[in-house]
């Protein structure tokens, strides 16, 4: 589960069940940026999301999850 929130809470209403969405800039955001863009492919709407995560949480996300992160730490 990725800790993302809407920069503008009113944007929540711009997404409906069944919409085809894509998150742009995910790797960049995990690497250190705090903003990502959610693109609703059904409407063309672009929405700014915020990633609130500590440095350790970002490392876990980049590793693909806690299990991978722990295994990587044990092997180093």
Protein Blocks (a to p, Z undefined) as FASTA:
>chain_A
ZZdddfblmlmmmpcehiacddehklmmmnopabdcdddfknopacdddddddfklmmmm
mnopaklmmmmmmmZZ
